[in-house]
Amino acid sequence: MFDYFFLTLVFFGIFLIFMSIGVILSDLQIKGSCGGASKLTGQKCPHCSGTGSASTCSSSV
């Protein structure tokens, strides 16, 4: 029983390491959205002037 647990733990650890390497090597920036969590707090999106238009936001970021 312990052997399966240990083997599974090692497998997931290796899997997470490879996923982390892939994210680091892809060099993508985190992108936000107009109307996400900031919409709940009442803040306006600085990229789309608060209109919430996804096309405007993605073109200016």
Secondary structure, 3 states (H helix, E strand, C coil): CHHHHHHHHHHHHHHHHHHHHHHHHHCCCCCCCCCCHHHHHCCCCCCCCCCCCHHHHHHHC
